[in-house]
């Protein structure tokens, strides 16, 4: 039995296929096609449709899914044009545990990002806080992929009592807890020496105050002013503090003008006297009496002049005060009136005698 000879068309097909096989690039042989789908993930192909041997493709989890720790997310193109095996590695998870102002995640959970339903995480108190006995410090990922509500299982630490501010006040909160600020003020008449406030802050593993308790020091006034023709009669001392007073008085013969007492007061943190010192003024001199005019003897006869002289001399002699006595204004006035009457009477007597002598001569 003889073999059938192939027909011409068959020979031509065999020759054409061999020719195409020889023309196909060697690198194309053994390439992998795009990898298969993985649940809840998608491959990052970077725009390629063919992958040579030993090529790798990485998958990314879809939205709302998280990579399971320890599971591979990469496939490799093998020599048999097949991809390496990969299992489901994306799953639903709670978000990163919430940030708490009073606590932080313990170290094993701080770098974790996969929290399936039922997962628990544990917190520890931050610096400045202490654990509350009886309250849990853990949170759980619930069925709806949300975290359980945290309790206030850490509370603020308390700074020590700052003490008593003598002659002053401490204002602000009374619990002195971490983060609290207290303010210092002095009573009236005292000046604050030191800081006006202090803050309760972290100091090592505990808490303490940033500033020491200040001091309230008495406010001093300068030496009170001196006055002319007067002096301080009460309250004089080496130093003068708030509310202390001094009293002034004038020397004999002077009158005090103004307040006789001033006291040390405060203006802000400085001392000042409550007012100006008084003044001492002298008394006004007494008014002088007008001079008494003396009677003239012009055009008076000699006999009458002699009589007038004797009368005037006698009159003046009666008005001179005794030694050691100073006449008052009223005494001088009475003496002047008496002298005037005597002078007028003397003039009348002299005129009468002169007329009588002239009448006798005519006879």
C-alpha positions as CSV (number, residue, x, y, z in Angstrom):
1,X,0.0,0.0,0.0
2,X,1.5,3.2,-1.1
3,X,1.1,6.5,0.8
4,X,-1.0,9.2,-0.7
5,X,0.8,12.1,-1.9
6,X,-0.4,15.5,-0.4
7,X,-2.1,17.8,-2.6
8,X,-0.5,21.0,-3.8
9,X,-2.8,23.3,-1.6
10,X,-1.8,21.3,1.5
11,X,1.9,21.6,0.8
12,X,1.5,25.4,0.3
13,X,-0.3,25.7,3.7
14,X,2.4,23.8,5.5
15,X,5.1,25.9,3.9
16,X,3.3,29.2,4.8
17,X,2.8,28.2,8.4
18,X,6.5,27.2,8.8
19,X,7.4,30.6,7.3
20,X,5.2,32.5,9.7
21,X,6.6,30.5,12.6
22,X,10.2,31.4,11.6
23,X,9.2,35.1,11.3
24,X,7.6,35.3,14.9
25,X,10.0,37.1,17.3
26,X,11.6,34.8,19.8
27,X,10.6,37.1,22.8
28,X,7.0,36.7,22.0
29,X,7.1,33.0,22.8
30,X,6.0,32.2,26.4
31,X,4.4,35.7,27.1
32,X,1.5,35.9,29.6
33,X,-1.8,37.5,28.8
34,X,-3.4,39.9,31.4
35,X,-3.9,38.1,34.8
36,X,-7.2,37.0,36.0
37,X,-9.6,38.9,38.2
38,X,-9.4,38.6,42.1
39,X,-12.4,39.3,44.3
40,X,-12.6,42.8,45.7
41,X,-9.4,43.9,43.9
42,X,-8.1,44.9,40.5
43,X,-4.7,44.5,38.8
44,X,-2.5,47.4,38.0
45,X,-1.6,46.6,34.3
46,X,0.1,50.0,33.6
47,X,-1.5,49.9,30.1
48,X,0.1,46.6,29.0
49,X,-1.7,43.7,27.4
50,X,1.3,41.2,27.2
51,X,3.8,40.3,29.9
52,X,7.1,38.4,29.4
53,X,8.2,35.7,31.6
54,X,9.0,36.8,35.2
55,X,6.9,39.9,34.9
56,X,5.0,40.9,38.0
57,X,1.6,42.5,38.4
58,X,0.3,44.0,41.7
59,X,-3.4,44.2,42.6
60,X,-5.1,47.0,44.5
61,X,-8.0,46.6,46.8
62,X,-11.3,48.1,45.7
63,X,-12.8,51.0,47.6
64,X,-14.0,50.1,51.2
65,X,-11.8,47.1,51.2
66,X,-8.4,46.6,53.0
67,X,-5.6,44.2,52.3
68,X,-5.4,41.3,54.7
69,X,-2.0,41.4,56.5
70,X,0.3,38.5,55.4
71,X,-1.6,37.8,52.2
72,X,0.1,38.3,48.8
73,X,-1.2,40.9,46.3
74,X,1.3,40.2,43.4
75,X,1.4,37.5,40.6
76,X,4.4,36.5,38.4
77,X,4.3,35.4,34.7
78,X,5.8,31.8,34.6
79,X,7.6,30.0,31.7
80,X,4.4,28.1,30.8
81,X,2.6,31.3,29.9
82,X,0.7,31.0,33.2
83,X,0.5,33.4,36.2
84,X,1.4,32.3,39.7
85,X,-1.5,31.5,42.0
86,X,-3.2,34.2,44.1
87,X,-6.0,34.0,46.7
88,X,-8.5,36.5,47.9
89,X,-6.6,39.1,50.0
90,X,-9.0,42.1,50.3
91,X,-11.7,42.3,52.9
92,X,-14.0,44.8,54.6
93,X,-12.5,46.5,57.7
94,X,-13.2,49.3,60.2
95,X,-11.3,52.5,59.7
96,X,-8.3,53.4,61.7
97,X,-9.3,53.5,65.4
98,X,-10.4,57.0,66.6
99,X,-8.0,59.5,68.0
100,X,-8.7,60.2,71.7
101,X,-7.6,63.4,73.4
102,X,-6.9,61.5,76.7
103,X,-5.5,58.2,75.4
104,X,-3.5,56.7,72.5
105,X,-3.3,53.3,70.9
106,X,-0.8,50.8,72.3
107,X,2.2,50.0,70.2
108,X,0.9,46.7,68.6
109,X,-2.1,48.6,67.1
110,X,-0.5,51.9,66.1
111,X,0.8,50.7,62.7
112,X,-2.1,48.4,61.9
113,X,-4.7,49.2,59.2
114,X,-6.8,46.1,58.9
115,X,-9.5,45.7,61.5
116,X,-12.2,43.1,60.5
117,X,-15.5,42.7,62.4
118,X,-14.8,41.7,66.0
119,X,-11.3,43.1,66.2
120,X,-10.4,44.9,69.4
121,X,-7.8,47.5,70.1
122,X,-6.4,48.8,73.4
123,X,-5.5,52.3,74.5
124,X,-3.2,53.7,77.2
125,X,-3.5,57.1,78.9
126,X,-1.6,60.1,77.5
127,X,0.9,62.0,79.7
128,X,-1.0,64.3,82.0
129,X,-3.8,61.7,82.5
130,X,-4.4,58.7,84.8
131,X,-6.4,55.6,84.3
132,X,-9.9,55.4,85.9
133,X,-10.3,52.1,87.7
134,X,-13.2,50.0,86.5
135,X,-13.5,51.4,83.0
136,X,-12.4,49.5,79.9
137,X,-9.7,50.9,77.7
138,X,-10.5,48.8,74.6
139,X,-12.7,49.4,71.5
140,X,-14.3,46.8,69.2
141,X,-15.0,46.8,65.4
142,X,-18.8,46.3,65.2
143,X,-20.8,44.5,62.5
144,X,-21.5,47.8,60.7
145,X,-17.8,48.4,60.5
146,X,-17.8,51.2,63.1
147,X,-16.0,51.3,66.4
148,X,-17.7,51.0,69.8
149,X,-18.1,54.3,71.7
150,X,-15.1,54.9,74.0
151,X,-15.6,55.6,77.7
152,X,-13.7,58.3,79.5
153,X,-11.4,55.7,81.0
154,X,-8.6,58.3,81.5
155,X,-8.9,61.5,83.6
156,X,-6.7,64.5,84.0
157,X,-4.0,64.5,86.7
158,X,-4.1,67.2,89.4
159,X,-1.3,69.6,90.2
160,X,-0.5,70.1,93.8
161,X,-2.2,72.9,95.8
162,X,-0.2,76.1,95.0
163,X,-0.5,77.3,98.6
164,X,-1.8,80.5,100.2
165,X,-0.8,83.9,98.7
166,X,-0.4,86.1,101.8
167,X,-2.0,89.6,101.3
168,X,-3.3,88.4,98.0
169,X,-5.7,86.1,96.1
170,X,-5.5,83.1,93.7
171,X,-8.1,83.2,91.1
172,X,-9.3,80.6,88.5
173,X,-10.3,77.0,88.7
174,X,-10.2,75.2,92.1
175,X,-9.5,71.7,90.9
176,X,-5.9,72.5,89.7
177,X,-6.2,69.8,86.9
178,X,-3.8,69.3,84.0
179,X,-4.1,72.3,81.6
180,X,-5.6,74.7,84.2
181,X,-4.4,78.2,84.6
182,X,-4.4,80.2,87.9
183,X,-4.0,84.0,88.3
184,X,-2.5,85.9,91.1
185,X,-3.5,89.3,92.5
186,X,-2.6,91.3,95.6
187,X,-4.8,93.2,98.1
188,X,-5.1,97.0,97.8
189,X,-1.9,98.6,99.1
190,X,0.3,95.7,98.1
191,X,2.5,95.2,95.0
192,X,2.8,91.8,93.1
193,X,6.4,90.6,92.9
194,X,6.7,87.7,90.5
195,X,4.5,86.2,87.7
196,X,0.8,87.0,87.4
197,X,-0.2,83.5,86.4
198,X,0.8,79.8,86.4
199,X,-0.1,76.8,84.2
200,X,-0.5,73.2,85.2
201,X,1.7,71.3,82.7
202,X,3.5,67.9,82.2
203,X,6.7,67.6,84.2
204,X,8.3,64.2,83.6
205,X,5.7,61.5,84.3
206,X,3.6,63.8,86.4
207,X,2.2,67.4,86.3
208,X,3.3,70.6,88.0
209,X,3.0,74.4,88.0
210,X,5.1,76.5,85.5
211,X,5.6,79.4,88.0
212,X,6.3,79.7,91.7
213,X,3.9,81.5,94.0
214,X,4.6,85.3,93.9
215,X,5.0,87.7,96.8
216,X,2.7,90.6,97.7
217,X,4.8,93.4,99.1
218,X,3.6,96.5,100.8
219,X,3.4,99.7,98.8
220,X,5.6,102.5,100.2
221,X,5.2,106.3,99.9
222,X,8.0,108.7,99.8
223,X,8.7,111.0,102.7
224,X,5.8,113.5,103.2
225,X,6.6,117.1,102.1
226,X,7.9,119.6,104.5
227,X,6.0,122.9,105.0
228,X,7.3,126.4,105.9
229,X,6.3,127.8,109.3
230,X,4.9,124.4,110.3
231,X,5.7,120.8,111.1
232,X,4.4,117.2,111.3
233,X,2.9,116.7,114.8
234,X,1.6,113.2,114.4
235,X,2.5,110.0,112.4
236,X,6.1,110.8,111.6
237,X,8.2,107.7,111.0
238,X,11.1,106.4,108.9
239,X,9.0,104.6,106.3
240,X,5.4,105.1,105.2
241,X,3.2,102.3,103.9
242,X,-0.3,102.3,102.5
243,X,-3.0,103.9,104.7
244,X,-0.6,105.5,107.2
245,X,-1.3,109.2,107.8
246,X,0.6,112.3,109.0
247,X,-0.8,115.4,110.7
248,X,0.5,119.0,110.3
249,X,0.4,122.0,112.5
250,X,1.5,125.6,112.1
251,X,3.9,127.5,114.3
252,X,2.5,130.2,116.7
253,X,1.2,133.2,114.9
254,X,0.5,131.3,111.6
255,X,-2.8,129.9,110.3
256,X,-3.1,126.5,108.6
257,X,-4.7,126.6,105.1
258,X,-5.8,123.2,103.7
259,X,-6.3,119.7,105.1
260,X,-4.2,119.1,108.2
261,X,-3.9,115.4,107.5
262,X,-2.8,113.4,104.4
263,X,-2.4,109.6,104.1
264,X,-0.4,107.2,102.0
265,X,-2.5,105.9,99.1
266,X,-1.9,103.7,96.1
267,X,-2.0,104.5,92.4
268,X,-1.5,101.2,90.6
269,X,1.6,99.6,92.0
270,X,3.1,102.9,93.3
271,X,2.4,104.8,96.5
272,X,1.4,108.5,96.5
273,X,0.0,110.9,99.2
274,X,-3.7,111.5,99.2
275,X,-3.3,115.2,98.6
276,X,-0.9,118.2,98.9
277,X,0.4,119.3,102.2
278,X,-1.3,122.3,103.9
279,X,0.3,125.9,104.0
280,X,1.0,128.1,107.0
281,X,0.2,131.8,106.5
282,X,1.0,134.7,108.9
283,X,-1.8,137.0,110.4
284,X,-2.5,140.4,108.9
285,X,-1.0,143.5,110.9
286,X,-3.5,145.6,113.0
287,X,-4.9,148.8,111.5
288,X,-3.1,152.1,112.7
289,X,-5.1,155.1,114.2
290,X,-4.9,158.5,112.3
291,X,-2.6,161.0,114.0
292,X,-4.2,163.6,116.3
293,X,-3.7,167.2,115.1
294,X,-2.1,169.5,117.7
295,X,-3.7,173.0,118.3
296,X,-1.7,175.9,117.0
297,X,-0.9,179.0,119.2
298,X,-0.6,181.4,116.2
299,X,-2.2,184.8,116.7
300,X,-2.8,184.1,120.4
301,X,-1.7,186.7,123.0
302,X,1.4,185.9,125.0
303,X,-0.5,185.5,128.3
304,X,-3.0,183.3,126.6
305,X,-0.1,181.3,124.9
306,X,1.6,180.8,128.2
307,X,-1.6,179.6,129.8
308,X,-2.3,177.3,126.8
309,X,1.2,175.9,127.1
310,X,0.8,175.1,130.7
311,X,-2.6,173.7,130.1
312,X,-1.4,171.6,127.2
313,X,1.6,170.4,129.2
314,X,-0.7,169.3,132.0
315,X,-3.1,167.7,129.6
316,X,-0.3,165.6,128.0
317,X,1.1,164.7,131.4
318,X,-2.2,163.1,132.3
319,X,-2.4,161.1,129.1
320,X,1.1,159.4,129.4
321,X,0.7,155.8,130.6
322,X,2.6,154.5,133.5
323,X,5.8,152.6,132.8
324,X,5.3,149.0,131.7
325,X,1.7,149.7,130.5
326,X,0.8,149.9,126.8
327,X,-2.4,151.8,126.1
328,X,-5.0,150.2,124.0
329,X,-6.7,151.8,121.0
330,X,-9.8,152.7,123.1
331,X,-7.6,154.3,125.9
332,X,-5.8,156.4,123.3
333,X,-9.1,157.6,121.9
334,X,-10.5,158.6,125.4
335,X,-7.2,160.4,126.2
336,X,-7.4,162.3,123.0
337,X,-11.0,163.4,123.7
338,X,-10.1,164.5,127.3
339,X,-7.1,166.5,126.0
340,X,-9.3,168.2,123.4
341,X,-11.8,169.3,126.0
342,X,-9.1,170.6,128.3
343,X,-7.5,172.6,125.5
344,X,-10.9,174.2,124.4
345,X,-11.6,175.0,128.1
346,X,-8.1,176.6,128.5
347,X,-8.6,178.7,125.4
348,X,-12.0,180.0,126.7
349,X,-10.5,180.9,130.1
350,X,-7.6,182.7,128.5
351,X,-9.9,184.8,126.2
352,X,-12.1,185.7,129.2
353,X,-9.1,186.9,131.2
354,X,-7.8,189.0,128.3
355,X,-11.2,190.8,127.8
356,X,-11.4,191.5,131.6
357,X,-7.9,193.1,131.7
358,X,-8.8,195.3,128.6
359,X,-11.9,196.5,130.3
360,X,-10.0,197.5,133.4
361,X,-7.5,199.6,131.4
362,X,-10.3,201.6,129.7
363,X,-11.6,202.7,133.1
